[in-house]
Amino acid sequence: MASGGFKLGKWVSNSKRLLESIPEDDRAKELKGLDLENDELPKERALGVQWCVERDQLEFNITKVNEKATRRNILSVMSAVYDPIGYASPFLLQAKKILQSLCRLKVDWDSDIPDDQRNEWEKWLKELPILERLKIPRCLKPKEFGKVVNIQMHYFADASQEGYGTATYMRCPSVGYVPSKLNPADHASRGLSADDLLTKEDWLNGPEFLHQTEDFWPCEDDSNDADSDRECEKEVSVSAVTMTDETQKNPVEKLLEYHSEWNKLKRSVAWWLRLKTILLQRMKGHNPNQCSQGITSDEMESAEKAIIKFIQRQSFPEEIVVLQKTKTAEMNIKDPCGTVKQASDKGNRCLRQKGRLTDLDPELHDEIMRVGGRLRKASIPLNAKHQMILPKDHHVSKLIIRHIHQLVGHQGRNHVLAELRQKYWIIHAGSMIRSLLKRCIQCRKYLARTGKQKMADLPAYRLRPDEGVFSRTGVDYFGPFEIKQGEH
């Protein structure tokens, strides 16, 4: 690095012999001017953790804390103990459990906490200074250990109703079930006091059986059943008289709600429909040749119809069934001349009982429910004669309105509604358009009111009552003035 111009500085080491070989200007600020033969090496920070360089140990520095018992102070004091490695996690879990109980009780951040939690908090604060006596060797390899031939890691994990924790030690390549009394991770999931944390050798150095051969390791108990474990039981909190079972959403609904633009949604559905077509062709033994082609306009139109069909069957299932039965009856009842008789009176009565779509006189065209009306003989496009019906407040309905609003250049409500009715009939579209236009950022910029400049004070000569009218006059006129030079 020195050859590339990157000179390292601020050197710190627990070896005084190594520090003597480093120029004093390249040492850390605390080591400059230090007598390496007589003075002790200072304490430094390694990745935020206090490091006693002289003893090569990681320590905890506990600062003065605010002892007022509130949720805010508890969180502040608990976060002040910086422990990214997790050596003090069993002790910190005790404070987290207090904070958990306060959150369940919905205690305000700056309010006094109940007496039970206050007693636990005061007890934890008294034990907090003991944490400074916890010393962790920085080097994982002990002195005089010799050459490392094989490194093996052993992981322990445990969980309780209040927390979960893991512990890792260099020893074993296999993983099995370890009883809680021999599992050091049990301390991280249930918590320890500061005094117990200093005396628990299995937490600091690993369980005793790791120091022995594998013949003395605990065997996995086949009788251990997760179904009978109390900690594996599911706990349901009921905050109302009735309980509701939330069913899993349909994957198609998730796809519709994932997109925030109408064209992107249609394009995504078009790709899925193409994949469906390709798979069906391959099942029949055909070799499709459109895998790498772009989405065509016909595929976009098919995707739009598929989306509309799905939404209508989710929002108007009963109406769709009635219209299908009515259409079947119309196809079966014909007069001798072959013309279709009007057999939809019964279906219309059923729709009138539903009440939602009575005025729209709905009918089915290609399995899509559209508005009826009296324009069947008009020579205009099908979408303009019979608009596709969509429900109110549906995510896709909002996407369509937002798309048309952008298409017409962020025009007003009436313009958007007129353009919308060329193809779609969204129930209560007027109120939906008004609501979406209020949240349109671009429209807010266009319709924002201009600010008014605050006028300066009137000059003093305009406020003198002793001067009459036209005491001072001025003309706002600029030259040049062209004059004629003559005798007069």
C-alpha positions in Angstrom: 0.0 0.0 0.0 2.9 2.3 0.7 4.1 1.9 -2.9 0.7 3.1 -4.1 0.8 6.1 -1.9 -1.5 4.7 0.8 0.4 5.1 4.0 -1.3 3.6 7.0 -1.2 5.5 10.3 -2.6 5.6 13.8 -1.2 2.2 14.7 -2.3 0.5 17.9 -1.0 -2.9 19.1 -1.0 -4.9 22.3 2.6 -5.7 21.6 5.0 -3.1 22.9 7.8 -4.7 20.9 5.9 -4.1 17.7 5.1 -0.5 18.7 8.7 0.2 19.2 9.4 -0.7 15.6 6.7 1.8 14.4 7.7 5.5 14.1 6.0 7.7 16.8 4.4 9.9 14.1 2.6 6.8 12.7 1.2 5.7 16.1 -2.2 6.5 17.4 -2.7 9.8 19.2 -2.9 8.2 22.6 0.4 6.4 22.1 2.5 9.4 21.0 4.9 10.4 23.7 4.2 7.3 25.7 7.0 5.5 27.6 6.5 2.0 26.3 8.9 0.5 29.0 7.1 2.0 32.1 3.7 3.2 31.1 0.6 1.1 30.5 -1.0 1.0 27.1 -4.3 3.1 27.1 -7.7 1.9 26.3 -9.0 2.2 22.7 -12.1 1.4 20.8 -12.3 -1.4 18.3 -15.4 -1.2 16.1 -17.2 0.7 18.8 -16.2 -1.8 21.6 -13.9 -0.7 24.4 -10.5 -2.5 24.1 -8.0 -2.7 26.9 -4.8 -2.7 24.9 -2.6 -3.6 27.8 -4.4 -6.8 28.7 -5.8 -7.4 25.2 -9.4 -7.6 26.5 -12.8 -6.3 25.4 -14.6 -4.4 28.1 -17.8 -2.4 28.8 -17.8 1.2 29.7 -20.9 2.2 31.7 -21.6 5.9 31.6 -23.9 7.8 34.0 -27.5 7.2 33.1 -30.8 9.0 33.7 -32.5 7.0 36.4 -36.0 8.4 35.8 -38.2 5.4 35.1 -39.9 6.0 31.7 -40.1 4.0 28.5 -37.9 6.6 26.8 -35.1 6.4 29.4 -35.2 2.6 29.6 -34.7 2.4 25.8 -31.9 5.0 26.0 -30.0 3.3 28.8 -30.4 -0.1 27.2 -29.1 1.2 23.8 -26.2 2.9 25.5 -24.7 -0.5 26.3 -23.0 -1.1 23.0 -22.7 -4.9 22.5 -22.6 -5.9 18.9 -21.0 -9.2 19.6 -23.6 -10.2 22.2 -21.4 -11.0 25.2 -23.8 -9.2 27.5 -27.0 -10.2 25.8 -28.3 -12.4 28.7 -28.1 -9.4 31.0 -29.6 -6.9 28.4 -32.5 -9.3 27.8 -33.7 -8.5 31.3 -34.2 -4.8 30.4 -35.8 -5.8 27.0 -38.3 -7.9 28.9 -39.2 -4.8 31.0 -39.6 -2.8 27.8 -41.8 -5.5 26.3 -44.2 -5.5 29.3 -44.5 -1.7 29.1 -45.3 -1.9 25.4 -48.0 -4.4 26.1 -49.5 -2.1 28.7 -49.3 0.8 26.2 -47.5 3.1 28.6 -46.6 6.5 27.1 -43.0 7.3 26.4 -42.6 9.9 29.1 -45.1 8.7 31.7 -44.2 7.0 35.0 -44.2 3.2 34.7 -46.1 0.9 37.0 -44.6 -0.2 40.4 -43.8 -3.8 39.3 -41.8 -2.7 36.3 -40.2 0.1 38.3 -38.9 -2.3 40.9 -37.5 -4.6 38.2 -35.9 -1.5 36.5 -34.3 -0.2 39.7 -32.9 -3.7 40.4 -31.4 -3.9 36.8 -29.8 -0.4 37.2 -28.1 -1.4 40.4 -26.5 -4.4 38.6 -25.5 -2.4 35.5 -22.1 -1.2 36.9 -21.2 -4.8 37.6 -21.0 -5.2 33.8 -17.7 -3.3 33.8 -16.1 -6.3 35.5 -16.8 -8.5 32.5 -13.6 -9.0 30.6 -13.5 -10.9 27.3 -10.2 -12.0 25.7 -9.9 -10.4 22.3 -7.8 -13.2 20.8 -9.7 -16.4 20.3 -6.5 -18.4 20.2 -5.0 -18.8 23.7 -1.3 -18.3 24.3 1.0 -21.2 23.8 -1.8 -23.0 22.0 0.5 -24.1 19.1 -0.3 -24.4 15.5 -4.0 -24.6 14.5 -4.6 -27.7 12.4 -8.4 -27.7 12.1 -11.0 -25.1 13.0 -14.5 -26.4 13.8 -17.5 -24.3 14.8 -20.4 -25.4 17.1 -23.6 -23.4 17.2 -26.1 -23.4 20.0 -29.6 -21.9 19.7 -32.5 -21.5 22.1 -35.7 -19.6 22.3 -38.2 -18.7 25.0 -41.5 -16.7 25.1 -39.5 -13.5 25.8 -36.5 -13.8 23.4 -34.2 -16.0 21.5 -30.4 -16.2 21.2 -27.4 -18.1 19.7 -23.9 -18.9 20.9 -21.0 -20.1 18.8 -17.8 -21.9 20.0 -14.9 -23.3 18.1 -15.1 -27.0 18.7 -17.7 -29.3 17.0 -18.7 -29.9 13.4 -22.1 -31.5 14.1 -25.4 -30.1 15.2 -27.9 -31.9 17.4 -30.4 -31.4 20.2 -28.8 -30.2 23.5 -30.8 -30.2 26.7 -31.4 -26.7 28.1 -29.3 -27.3 31.2 -26.3 -27.9 28.9 -27.2 -25.3 26.3 -25.4 -22.0 26.8 -27.8 -20.3 24.4 -30.4 -20.8 27.0 -29.0 -17.9 28.9 -29.4 -15.6 25.9 -33.1 -16.6 25.5 -34.1 -16.3 29.1 -31.6 -13.7 30.6 -29.1 -13.5 33.5 -28.3 -11.0 36.1 -24.9 -9.3 36.0 -23.5 -11.4 38.8 -24.6 -14.6 37.2 -23.2 -13.5 33.9 -19.7 -13.2 35.4 -19.8 -16.6 36.9 -21.4 -18.6 34.1 -18.4 -20.3 32.6 -20.5 -22.2 30.0 -21.6 -18.8 28.5 -18.1 -17.3 28.3 -16.1 -20.5 27.5 -18.6 -22.9 26.1 -20.2 -25.9 27.8 -18.0 -28.4 29.6 -18.7 -31.3 27.2 -17.0 -29.4 24.4 -13.7 -29.7 26.3 -14.1 -33.5 26.2 -14.2 -36.1 23.5 -17.3 -36.8 21.6 -18.0 -39.9 23.6 -19.0 -37.7 26.5 -21.3 -35.4 24.5 -25.0 -35.5 25.2 -27.0 -37.7 22.9 -30.0 -36.4 21.0 -33.3 -37.4 22.7 -35.7 -38.9 20.2 -38.5 -38.2 22.7 -38.1 -34.5 22.2 -41.4 -33.4 20.5 -41.9 -29.9 19.4 -45.7 -30.3 19.7 -45.4 -30.9 23.4 -43.0 -28.0 24.0 -44.7 -25.2 25.7 -42.5 -22.6 24.0 -43.6 -24.0 20.6 -47.2 -23.5 21.3 -48.9 -20.7 19.4 -50.4 -17.9 21.5 -53.3 -16.0 20.2 -54.1 -12.6 21.7 -57.8 -11.7 21.5 -58.7 -8.0 21.8 -62.4 -8.3 20.7 -65.5 -10.4 21.4 -65.3 -12.2 18.1 -62.3 -13.7 16.3 -61.9 -13.5 12.5 -59.8 -15.8 10.4 -57.9 -13.9 7.8 -57.7 -16.1 4.7 -54.7 -16.0 2.4 -55.0 -13.6 -0.5 -55.4 -15.0 -4.0 -52.1 -14.8 -5.9 -53.8 -12.9 -8.7 -55.0 -10.3 -6.2 -51.4 -9.9 -5.0 -50.3 -9.4 -8.6 -53.0 -6.7 -9.2 -52.1 -4.8 -6.0 -48.4 -5.1 -6.7 -48.5 -2.7 -9.7 -49.1 1.0 -9.4 -49.6 1.8 -13.2 -52.3 0.4 -15.4 -50.1 -0.2 -18.5 -47.5 -2.0 -16.4 -50.2 -4.2 -14.9 -51.5 -5.1 -18.3 -48.0 -5.9 -19.6 -47.3 -8.1 -16.6 -50.5 -10.1 -17.1 -49.8 -10.3 -20.8 -46.5 -12.0 -20.1 -48.2 -14.5 -17.8 -50.8 -15.3 -20.4 -48.1 -15.8 -23.0 -46.3 -18.2 -20.6 -49.6 -20.1 -20.2 -50.0 -20.3 -24.0 -46.5 -21.5 -24.5 -46.8 -24.2 -21.8 -50.1 -25.5 -23.3 -48.5 -25.6 -26.7 -45.6 -27.6 -25.4 -47.9 -30.0 -23.7 -49.5 -30.7 -27.1 -46.1 -31.2 -28.7 -45.9 -27.9 -30.5 -42.8 -25.7 -30.6 -43.9 -22.0 -29.9 -41.8 -19.4 -31.7 -42.9 -16.2 -29.8 -40.8 -16.6 -26.7 -38.5 -13.7 -27.5 -40.9 -11.4 -29.2 -42.3 -8.2 -27.5 -45.8 -7.9 -26.2 -48.2 -7.1 -29.0 -51.3 -4.8 -28.8 -53.6 -7.9 -29.1 -51.9 -9.5 -26.1 -52.3 -6.2 -24.2 -56.0 -6.2 -25.0 -56.4 -9.9 -24.0 -54.6 -9.1 -20.7 -57.0 -6.2 -20.1 -60.1 -8.5 -20.6 -58.6 -11.1 -18.4 -58.1 -8.6 -15.6 -61.7 -7.2 -16.0 -63.1 -10.8 -15.9 -61.3 -11.6 -12.7 -62.3 -8.4 -11.0 -66.0 -8.8 -12.0 -66.1 -12.4 -10.7 -64.6 -11.3 -7.4 -66.8 -8.2 -7.0 -70.1 -9.3 -8.6 -70.3 -13.1 -8.3 -74.1 -13.3 -7.9 -74.8 -10.9 -10.7 -72.6 -12.9 -13.1 -74.4 -16.1 -12.3 -77.8 -14.5 -12.9 -76.7 -13.1 -16.2 -75.2 -16.4 -17.3 -78.4 -18.2 -16.6 -80.4 -15.5 -18.4 -78.2 -15.7 -21.5 -78.6 -19.5 -21.6 -82.3 -19.1 -21.4 -82.3 -16.6 -24.3 -80.3 -19.0 -26.4 -82.7 -21.9 -25.8 -86.0 -20.0 -26.3 -86.6 -19.0 -29.9 -89.7 -18.4 -32.0 -90.4 -20.3 -35.3 -88.7 -17.5 -37.4 -85.5 -17.9 -35.5 -85.5 -14.6 -33.6 -84.6 -14.6 -30.0 -87.5 -13.9 -27.6 -86.9 -11.6 -24.6 -86.5 -14.1 -21.8 -84.6 -11.9 -19.4 -87.5 -10.5 -17.4 -86.8 -13.0 -14.6 -83.1 -12.2 -14.6 -83.8 -8.5 -14.5 -86.1 -9.0 -11.5 -83.2 -10.9 -9.7 -80.8 -8.0 -10.5 -83.3 -5.5 -9.2 -83.4 -7.5 -5.9 -79.6 -7.1 -5.7 -80.0 -3.4 -6.1 -76.4 -2.5 -7.0 -76.6 -2.7 -10.8 -80.3 -2.1 -11.4 -80.0 1.2 -13.3 -77.2 -0.1 -15.6 -79.3 -3.0 -17.1 -76.1 -5.1 -17.3 -75.5 -7.8 -19.9 -72.7 -10.2 -20.8 -70.5 -9.8 -23.9 -67.7 -12.3 -24.2 -68.1 -13.2 -20.5 -67.6 -9.5 -19.6 -70.4 -7.7 -17.8 -71.2 -4.5 -19.6 -73.7 -1.6 -19.3 -76.9 -2.3 -21.3 -78.9 0.7 -22.6 -80.5 1.6 -25.9 -77.5 2.1 -28.1 -77.3 -1.5 -29.5 -77.9 -0.4 -33.0 -75.5 2.6 -32.9 -72.6 2.5 -35.3 -70.0 3.2 -32.6 -67.4 0.9 -31.0 -68.6 -1.7 -28.6 -66.8 -0.2 -25.6 -68.6 3.1 -26.2 -72.0 1.5 -26.5 -71.6 -1.0 -23.6 -68.9 0.1 -21.1 -67.2 -2.5 -18.9 -68.5 -2.4 -15.4 -66.0 -2.1 -12.5 -66.5 -1.9 -8.8 -66.0 1.2 -6.6 -62.7 1.7 -4.7 -61.0 -1.3 -6.3 -57.2 -1.0 -6.8 -57.6 -1.5 -10.6 -60.3 1.0 -10.8 -58.0 3.6 -9.2 -55.2 2.7 -11.6 -57.5 3.2 -14.6 -58.7 6.6 -13.4 -55.2 7.7 -12.7 -54.1 6.5 -16.1 -56.9 8.4 -17.9 -56.2 11.5 -15.8 -52.6 11.5 -17.0 -53.7 10.7 -20.6 -55.9 13.8 -20.8 -53.2 16.0 -19.5 -54.4 16.3 -15.9 -57.7 17.9 -16.8 -60.6 18.3 -14.4 -63.2 15.9 -13.1 -65.7 16.3 -15.9 -63.1 15.8 -18.6 -61.7 12.7 -17.0 -65.2 11.2 -16.4 -66.2 11.8 -20.1 -63.0 10.1 -21.3 -63.5 7.3 -18.8 -67.0 6.6 -20.0 -65.7 5.8 -23.5 -64.7 2.4 -22.3 -65.3 1.8 -18.6 -68.2 2.3 -16.2 -66.9 2.5 -12.7 -69.5 2.6 -10.0 -69.5 6.0 -8.2 -66.7 7.1 -10.5 -67.4 10.8 -9.9 -66.5 10.7 -6.2 -63.5 8.5 -6.9 -62.2 10.9 -9.5 -62.6 13.8 -7.1 -60.7 12.0 -4.4 -57.8 11.0 -6.7 -57.5 14.5 -8.2 -57.1 15.9 -4.7 -54.1 13.7 -4.1 -52.5 14.3 -7.5 -49.2 16.0 -7.0 -49.1 17.5 -10.5 -52.6 19.0 -10.2 -51.6 20.5 -6.9 -48.8 22.3 -8.6 -51.0 23.5 -11.4 -53.8 24.7 -9.1 -51.6 26.2 -6.4 -52.4 29.8 -5.5 -49.8 32.4 -6.2 -48.3 34.1 -3.2 -49.0 37.8 -2.5 -46.2 40.2 -2.1 -46.3 42.3 1.1 -46.2 45.9 0.1 -43.7 48.3 1.6 -44.7 51.2 3.8 -45.8 54.5 2.2 -43.0 57.2 1.9 -43.0 60.0 4.4 -43.8 62.8 1.9 -47.1 61.0 1.1 -48.2 61.1 4.7 -47.7 64.9 5.4 -51.1 66.6 6.0 -49.6 70.2 5.6 -48.8 69.7 1.9 -51.6 70.2 -0.6 -52.6 68.3 -3.6 -50.0 68.2 -6.5 -47.3 69.7 -4.2 -45.0 67.3 -5.9 -45.6 65.9 -9.3 -43.7 63.6 -11.6 -44.0 62.3 -15.2 -43.2 58.8 -16.1 -41.8 59.5 -19.5 -38.4 59.0 -21.2 -36.7 60.7 -24.1 -35.1 61.6 -26.3 -37.2 64.7 -26.9 -37.0 65.9 -30.5 -37.5 69.7 -30.9 -37.4 72.1 -33.9 -34.9 74.9 -33.7 -36.2 78.2 -35.1 -36.7 81.9 -34.5 -39.2 81.2 -31.7 
